[in-house]
Amino acid sequence: MYYVIQEKLFREENYENLIRTLERLELDYEIIKLQPNNDNIIIHTDRKDIFPFGAVRMAKIASKYKWNPGSFMNENHDYEVYSKYYGDNLLNADSKIMKVKDVTPHTSFFARPTKDTKAFTGRVFKDKDDWYFFIEKLKLNPNSILTDDTLVQVASVKNILNEIRFWIVKGKIITASVYNVGGNYCLSNFIDDDAYEFVNKMIKLFEVNDTFVMDICLTDNGYKIVECNCTNSAGFYKADMNKLIMALENPGKCICERAGI
């Protein structure tokens, strides 16, 4: 495939790792810069077998230019959809879905958009003033897609011990990375078998798409799903980039990490 990569989207270390991997595998790529409010781009190839790495906007661009496979963003990247399958396995199974304008918090709470639009990153808000200040500031950003009618999920605050991202291709775990420990940004590949076993069980319940990422966390009640996101727009953390790219190149021949679990 030909890879189209949005400039400076990911943390510099991960960004460079992606480039090095593509060059080592002798795969063609191009780096582009997206202009605000403009989905017209110029790339230096006539190929259509393109896989983009970039912001959620790239899904719209991929569709516009008929790239294949293009973006794997679909209607399943929505909490309201996948929650029907994962149920109590979700960290925020107690979520209430409402419009931004209808959120009226009284104590600390967690909130995130129901869809993987990156309207804002899910986080804990300490009170209503914290929420209102955050939303009003976001609305002032000319590039923000947030509106009063954006659907968000609102849930109680949970105790999270660590967080792990899993990359899944054709029902198989390809690679994984810890990205948060004790509330602090921390990258590691030391992941216990219970985490892999949990994710494999979740895959059997529902697959968001042929490739997607699943973020899970360890809680006082075992492992839970934090959210599911689109592979094209997900940060890499400490993923094995060689395994990931090879799986995307040959999805029918990809090797499941820890297949025996």
HELIX and SHEET records of a PDB file:
HELIX    1   1 GLU A   12  ARG A   24  1                                  13    
HELIX    2   2 ARG A   57  LYS A   64  1                                   8    
HELIX    3   3 TYR A   79  TYR A   86  1                                   8    
HELIX    4   4 GLY A   87  ASN A   89  5                                   3    
HELIX    5   5 VAL A  100  ASP A  102  5                                   3    
HELIX    6   6 LYS A  128  LYS A  139  1                                  12    
HELIX    7   7 ASP A  193  LEU A  205  1                                  13    
HELIX    8   8 THR A  231  SER A  233  5                                   3    
HELIX    9   9 MET A  241  GLU A  249  1                                   9    
HELIX   10  10 PRO A  251  LYS A  253  5                                   3    
SHEET    1   A 3 TYR A  29  ILE A  32  0                                        
SHEET    2   A 3 TYR A   2  GLN A   6  1                                        
SHEET    3   A 3 ILE A  50  PHE A  53  1                                        
SHEET    1   B 4 LYS A  96  LYS A  99  0                                        
SHEET    2   B 4 LEU A 151  ALA A 155 -1                                        
SHEET    3   B 4 PHE A 109  PRO A 113 -1                                        
SHEET    4   B 4 ARG A 123  PHE A 125 -1                                        
SHEET    1   C 5 ASN A 184  SER A 188  0                                        
SHEET    2   C 5 LYS A 172  VAL A 181 -1                                        
SHEET    3   C 5 ILE A 160  VAL A 169 -1                                        
SHEET    4   C 5 THR A 211  THR A 219 -1                                        
SHEET    5   C 5 GLY A 222  ASN A 229 -1                                        
END                                                                             
